[in-house]
Amino acid sequence: MINKYEILESARTYGLDANIVEKDYVIGWVLAGISQRPELADTWIFKGGTCLKKCFLETYRFSEDLDFTLQNPDHLQADFLIEAFSAVTQWVYDQSGIEIPKERLRFDIYESNRGKPAGEGRLYYRGPMGRQGDPPRIKLDLTIDEVVVLKPERREIFHPYSDKPEGSLFTICYPLVELFAEKIRALAERLRPRDLYDVVFLSRLDGLGIERDLLREVLAKKCDFKGLAIPTLATLENNPGRAELETEWGNMLSHQLPLLPAFGEYWKDLPRIFAMISGIPSEPPRARIPIGEDIEDVWRAPRRAADITSSSWLETIRFAGSNRHCVNLRYGGTQRIIEPYSLRRTKPGDILLYGVKHKTGEIRAYRLDRIEGAEATNIPFIPKFTIELTAINLAPLVSRSMMPTDSANIRLKRSPRRSPRQIPRIGPRYHGPTYIYRCPICQKKFIKKTNDSKLNPHKGQYGMLCPGRTGYLEEIKSS
């Protein structure tokens, strides 16, 4: 299990509460544990907003629940679920050190509003944060009352933490187009803020690669199975829950996002989405932002939050651009409001942020190592160019042999074993003060046992070599 310090650093990078990041960390291991059970691995199909985050989109809202469609109705029994998850939680503990007490497992089977059986589970856990009192929980929503239109895909789980196994973590899930169709149907059926956010966010992504005809076909089958008409804009505008949707916008989303977009900004984007569903021709794709001749292709940020830096500005820029919000950029001792579009690498190795000044429309490039800070603003923008800040995972892992079938196939970087009663060790494994130095060039942190400010040459935050120099003391921790 990673330590509390890594969770706090990741939370700072993403601009979120540490408890939300800790839950994301635990969710990754729970998904991996489910995939290790032979009776669950190929019959539990992962779906929902958490699936979008963990399997397809790195720059996306953090989610808290796990939603599955069960292909075997016999699995929707409390005794079976308790037995299966007792094994899952034991595997998770053996591999990661995360405690999910078996005696606290809870599964309730109930009748849905369509008169079909459904299930809800509660997994309580003790993770790296080591919170006292009642432990936090992850909710599982289980259903068999669902039509699976397309063949499920096997995908790698996005786990941006240092204890990711060498063999990776995997799960089986809906294809992206089916997740999109499910979100549109769910928006019309229950009118919840997260569904509106997801539908609009997905529709805005450049390079999503979804065929509109296939989306309409899948949506039609989803709605037909539920006995619903294909939703229209009028369906939502006339829904009596429209006022509550706006009221609950902040309550349900603010803790999952570093900056909450305005409700009206997303609601007014629905006509474009329903025009797309109805088959009205869309606008042609936007061109990529112009770049110089010595610029290479798009640069992607490191997958691990700890490899980005302790500063959150890079993720702030990626989040703001993906949500079509301007950034207040501090650069060269001044501030400017820009529309962020793309990250590129020069042939000499510098990383550039390409953007447009919001007021003047001038195209500018900013070296990442010279950016002094950035804050997402509430100023929306209409993209002039393709936004290339969100990594989209479109390639499924189709080979069954790529899916680990037992814990022996996953080689961990370390295998922490401890007694369930032992308090997780947080921080360095030695006694005495800890000195934390920061490189003045790349802002990378170094933890030392001695009060020595000299830093050796090292790999900086963007893969560039940083020369040895004197760092500055940022913090002293006692242990």
Summary of the structure (lengths in Angstrom):
residues: 479
radius of gyration: 23.4
end to end distance: 19.1
largest distance: 69.3
contacts: 1480
relative contact order: 0.13
helix: 34%
strand: 23%
